[in-house]
Amino acid sequence: MNSDELAAEFAEHRAVLVGAAYRVVGSVADAEDVVQETWLRWSTAEHAEVRDVRAYLVRITTRLALNRLRQQKSRREQYVGPWLPEPIAAADQDPAAVAEVADSVSMAMLVVLETLSPLERAAFVLREVFDLPFSEIADTLGRSEAAVRQLAHRAREHVHARQPRHRVDKARHQEITSRFLTATWSGDYDQVVAMLAPDVELVSDGGGKRRAALRPVHGSDKVGRWLIAVMSPEQTAGLEFGSAMLNGEQAFVAYDGPAVDTVGFMDLDENGLISRIYVVRNPDKLKAVPGREQRG
């Protein structure tokens, strides 16, 4: 196989590999770096011995992403305020394709994955997302098959216990989001609180570079007051608000001119109340979100 054929075959799987790395590291830039390193490994591999190219590349990518995740540890420990994964636009905007991956790259899912150990996270991605056999996952992670089964089981139980159990259709979600943003802009405290679940949690990530809460905010009263303060006309002057499909779900986006200023995600409970809000403001984490002039 010549170099052009190697490159073409790798390109065929590249989007899948970026997705695999992103689920493990939660960073678009790190995922891209991991995939570039995967290409270097692929370009020098013994290709005649590879039976399933996609599975082979996913395993290499996950192993390298796991190494990158471990390298991130000190950076995460020094991070200012809560750390949220980077929002990302779907590479394929086909509705069926977006729906297929929505659950595994949603902000809520990625936040839950952040609470797993690195090995549990890798085992979960390889098993639950890519459905690889336990024997191959064991080889990838350098653990016994029995140990990998335990890792995958613990991860699955943890994820299922913490991920949202109720999904609202896109139109309903967008309508509630629009009404909620209007209420916060107008400063209508009673209406804002009425739309929040009593135990709502808000997590905002400014990375020390933009205004954000340094700790998660809990409870409808505190979350409502915080949002009204930061969403007041004085604080949002000059910003234009819209929506975009990010991480396989509808998100609200604030634009400062052509640039993205803020991205937010909302989870709704079975009663249509907002149960979790994730707000990403760190500009370093918004580079993969299309700017206003790129929308279309």
C-alpha positions as CSV (number, residue, x, y, z in Angstrom):
1,M,0.0,0.0,0.0
2,N,1.5,3.3,-1.1
3,S,1.5,6.6,0.9
4,D,-1.5,8.0,-0.9
5,E,-3.6,4.8,-0.3
6,L,-2.6,4.9,3.4
7,A,-3.6,8.5,3.7
8,A,-6.9,7.9,1.9
9,E,-7.8,5.0,4.2
10,F,-6.9,6.9,7.3
11,A,-9.0,9.9,6.1
12,E,-12.0,7.6,5.8
13,H,-11.9,7.0,9.5
14,R,-10.6,10.3,10.7
15,A,-13.9,11.7,12.0
16,V,-14.5,8.6,14.0
17,L,-11.1,8.8,15.5
18,V,-11.5,12.5,16.5
19,G,-14.8,11.5,18.1
20,A,-13.2,8.7,20.0
21,A,-10.3,10.9,21.3
22,Y,-12.7,13.7,22.2
23,R,-14.9,11.5,24.3
24,V,-11.8,10.5,26.3
25,V,-10.0,13.9,26.7
26,G,-12.9,16.3,26.4
27,S,-10.7,18.8,24.4
28,V,-10.9,19.3,20.7
29,A,-7.3,20.5,20.3
30,D,-6.0,17.5,22.3
31,A,-8.2,15.1,20.3
32,E,-6.8,16.5,17.0
33,D,-3.2,16.1,18.4
34,V,-4.0,12.5,19.4
35,V,-5.3,11.7,15.9
36,Q,-2.3,13.2,14.3
37,E,-0.1,10.9,16.5
38,T,-2.4,8.0,15.5
39,W,-1.6,8.8,11.9
40,L,2.1,8.6,12.6
41,R,1.7,5.2,14.1
42,W,-0.6,4.0,11.2
43,S,1.9,5.2,8.6
44,T,4.6,2.9,10.0
45,A,2.4,-0.1,11.0
46,E,2.4,-3.6,9.6
47,H,-0.8,-3.2,7.6
48,A,-0.9,-6.7,6.3
49,E,-1.6,-7.9,9.9
50,V,-4.5,-5.6,10.4
51,R,-7.9,-7.3,9.9
52,D,-10.3,-4.5,11.0
53,V,-8.8,-1.1,10.2
54,R,-11.5,0.9,12.0
55,A,-11.2,-1.1,15.2
56,Y,-7.4,-1.0,15.0
57,L,-7.3,2.7,14.6
58,V,-9.8,3.3,17.4
59,R,-7.8,1.2,19.8
60,I,-4.6,3.1,19.0
61,T,-6.4,6.4,19.3
62,T,-8.0,5.5,22.6
63,R,-4.6,4.4,24.0
64,L,-3.0,7.6,23.0
65,A,-5.9,9.6,24.3
66,L,-5.6,7.9,27.6
67,N,-2.0,8.9,27.8
68,R,-3.0,12.5,27.0
69,L,-5.7,12.5,29.7
70,R,-3.1,11.5,32.3
71,Q,-0.8,14.2,31.1
72,Q,-3.6,16.7,31.6
73,K,-3.8,16.0,35.3
74,S,-1.6,18.8,36.5
75,R,-3.3,21.3,34.1
76,R,-6.7,20.3,35.4
77,E,-5.6,20.7,39.0
78,Q,-4.4,24.3,38.4
79,Y,-7.5,25.3,36.4
80,V,-9.4,28.3,37.7
81,G,-13.0,27.2,38.6
82,P,-14.9,24.2,37.3
83,W,-13.6,22.5,34.2
84,L,-16.1,21.6,31.4
85,P,-15.4,19.8,28.2
86,E,-15.1,21.9,25.0
87,P,-18.3,22.3,22.9
88,I,-17.9,20.9,19.4
89,A,-20.0,21.1,16.3
90,A,-21.0,17.8,14.6
91,A,-18.7,17.1,11.6
92,D,-21.8,15.5,9.9
93,Q,-24.9,17.6,10.1
94,D,-27.1,14.8,8.7
95,P,-30.0,14.5,11.3
96,A,-29.7,10.7,11.5
97,A,-26.0,10.9,12.0
98,V,-26.3,13.6,14.7
99,A,-29.0,11.6,16.5
100,E,-26.8,8.4,16.4
101,V,-24.0,10.1,18.4
102,A,-25.9,12.6,20.4
103,D,-26.1,10.7,23.7
104,S,-22.4,9.8,23.7
105,V,-21.1,13.4,23.1
106,S,-23.7,15.4,24.9
107,M,-22.4,17.8,27.4
108,A,-24.2,16.0,30.2
109,M,-22.6,12.7,29.2
110,L,-19.1,14.2,28.9
111,V,-19.5,15.8,32.3
112,V,-20.4,12.3,33.7
113,L,-17.4,10.7,31.9
114,E,-15.2,13.3,33.7
115,T,-16.1,11.7,37.0
116,L,-14.7,8.3,35.9
117,S,-11.1,7.2,36.3
118,P,-9.1,7.3,33.1
119,L,-9.3,3.5,32.6
120,E,-13.0,3.4,33.3
121,R,-13.5,6.2,30.8
122,A,-11.5,4.4,28.1
123,A,-13.2,1.1,28.8
124,F,-16.7,2.8,28.6
125,V,-15.9,4.5,25.3
126,L,-14.5,1.3,23.7
127,R,-17.3,-0.9,24.9
128,E,-20.4,1.2,25.0
129,V,-19.7,3.5,22.0
130,F,-17.6,1.3,19.7
131,D,-18.8,-2.1,20.9
132,L,-15.3,-3.6,20.8
133,P,-14.8,-7.1,22.3
134,F,-13.5,-7.2,25.9
135,S,-10.5,-9.1,24.6
136,E,-9.5,-6.2,22.4
137,I,-10.2,-3.7,25.1
138,A,-8.0,-5.6,27.5
139,D,-5.2,-5.6,24.9
140,T,-5.6,-1.9,24.4
141,L,-5.6,-1.0,28.1
142,G,-2.9,-3.5,29.1
143,R,-5.3,-5.2,31.6
144,S,-6.8,-8.7,32.0
145,E,-10.1,-9.3,30.3
146,A,-11.7,-9.9,33.8
147,A,-10.4,-6.5,35.0
148,V,-11.7,-4.8,31.9
149,R,-15.1,-6.3,32.4
150,Q,-15.1,-4.9,35.9
151,L,-14.0,-1.5,34.6
152,A,-16.7,-1.4,32.0
153,H,-19.4,-2.6,34.4
154,R,-18.5,0.1,37.1
155,A,-18.4,2.8,34.4
156,R,-21.7,1.8,32.9
157,E,-23.4,1.7,36.3
158,H,-22.0,5.1,37.2
159,V,-23.0,6.7,33.9
160,H,-26.5,5.2,34.0
161,A,-27.0,6.5,37.5
162,R,-26.0,10.0,36.7
163,Q,-27.0,10.7,33.1
164,P,-30.3,12.4,32.4
165,R,-33.1,9.9,32.1
166,H,-35.5,12.1,30.1
167,R,-35.0,13.6,26.7
168,V,-37.2,16.4,25.4
169,D,-37.8,16.7,21.7
170,K,-35.8,19.4,19.9
171,A,-38.7,21.8,19.3
172,R,-39.9,21.7,23.0
173,H,-36.3,22.1,24.2
174,Q,-35.7,25.1,22.0
175,E,-39.0,26.7,23.1
176,I,-38.2,26.3,26.8
177,T,-34.7,27.6,26.3
178,S,-36.0,30.7,24.4
179,R,-38.6,31.5,27.1
180,F,-36.0,31.0,29.9
181,L,-33.5,33.3,28.2
182,T,-36.2,36.0,27.8
183,A,-37.1,35.7,31.4
184,T,-33.5,36.1,32.6
185,W,-32.9,39.1,30.3
186,S,-36.0,40.8,31.6
187,G,-35.0,40.1,35.2
188,D,-38.3,38.3,36.0
189,Y,-37.1,36.3,39.0
190,D,-40.4,34.6,39.7
191,Q,-40.7,33.3,36.1
192,V,-37.0,32.2,36.0
193,V,-37.4,30.2,39.3
194,A,-40.6,28.7,38.1
195,M,-38.8,27.1,35.2
196,L,-36.0,25.7,37.3
197,A,-36.1,22.4,39.1
198,P,-35.7,22.9,42.9
199,D,-32.4,21.0,42.9
200,V,-31.0,22.6,39.7
201,E,-27.3,22.8,39.3
202,L,-25.4,25.4,37.3
203,V,-21.7,24.9,36.3
204,S,-19.9,27.7,34.5
205,D,-16.4,27.5,33.1
206,G,-14.5,30.8,32.5
207,G,-11.1,29.4,33.1
208,G,-10.1,32.6,34.9
209,K,-10.4,34.5,31.6
210,R,-14.1,35.3,31.6
211,R,-16.6,36.0,34.4
212,A,-18.0,32.7,35.8
213,A,-18.9,31.2,39.1
214,L,-15.8,29.6,40.8
215,R,-17.9,26.8,42.1
216,P,-21.1,25.0,41.0
217,V,-24.3,26.9,42.0
218,H,-27.1,24.8,43.5
219,G,-30.8,25.4,44.0
220,S,-33.4,27.3,42.1
221,D,-33.1,30.5,44.2
222,K,-29.3,30.8,43.9
223,V,-29.2,29.8,40.3
224,G,-32.0,32.2,39.4
225,R,-30.3,35.1,41.1
226,W,-26.9,34.3,39.6
227,L,-28.4,34.1,36.1
228,I,-30.4,37.3,36.4
229,A,-27.2,39.1,37.5
230,V,-25.0,37.9,34.7
231,M,-27.7,38.1,32.0
232,S,-28.9,41.7,32.8
233,P,-29.0,44.1,29.9
234,E,-26.0,45.9,31.3
235,Q,-23.9,42.7,31.3
236,T,-25.0,41.5,27.9
237,A,-24.9,44.8,26.0
238,G,-23.6,44.3,22.5
239,L,-24.1,40.5,22.5
240,E,-26.4,38.7,20.0
241,F,-28.0,35.5,21.1
242,G,-28.9,32.5,18.9
243,S,-28.8,28.7,18.9
244,A,-26.7,26.1,17.4
245,M,-26.5,22.3,17.2
246,L,-23.5,21.4,19.4
247,N,-22.5,18.1,20.9
248,G,-25.5,16.6,19.2
249,E,-28.0,18.8,21.0
250,Q,-29.4,22.3,20.9
251,A,-27.3,24.9,22.6
252,F,-27.7,28.6,23.1
253,V,-24.8,30.8,21.9
254,A,-23.9,34.4,22.6
255,Y,-22.0,36.2,19.9
256,D,-19.8,39.3,20.4
257,G,-19.6,40.5,16.8
258,P,-18.6,37.5,14.7
259,A,-16.9,35.8,17.7
260,V,-18.5,33.3,20.1
261,D,-18.6,34.7,23.6
262,T,-20.6,32.0,25.5
263,V,-22.1,28.6,24.9
264,G,-24.7,27.1,27.2
265,F,-26.5,23.7,27.5
266,M,-29.6,22.9,29.5
267,D,-30.9,19.5,30.6
268,L,-34.6,19.2,31.3
269,D,-36.3,16.8,33.7
270,E,-39.5,14.7,33.2
271,N,-41.6,17.7,34.2
272,G,-40.0,20.1,31.6
273,L,-38.1,21.9,34.4
274,I,-34.4,22.8,33.9
275,S,-32.3,20.5,36.0
276,R,-28.8,21.3,34.9
277,I,-27.2,24.2,33.1
278,Y,-23.6,24.1,31.7
279,V,-22.1,27.4,30.6
280,V,-18.7,27.6,28.8
281,R,-17.1,31.0,28.6
282,N,-13.4,30.3,28.4
283,P,-12.4,31.6,25.0
284,D,-9.8,28.8,24.6
285,K,-12.6,26.3,24.6
286,L,-14.9,28.0,22.1
287,K,-12.6,27.7,19.0
288,A,-14.4,24.7,17.6
289,V,-17.8,26.5,17.7
290,P,-18.7,28.3,14.4
291,G,-18.8,32.1,14.6
292,R,-21.8,34.1,13.6
293,E,-20.6,34.6,10.0
294,Q,-20.1,30.8,9.7
295,R,-23.7,29.9,10.6
296,G,-25.8,28.7,7.7
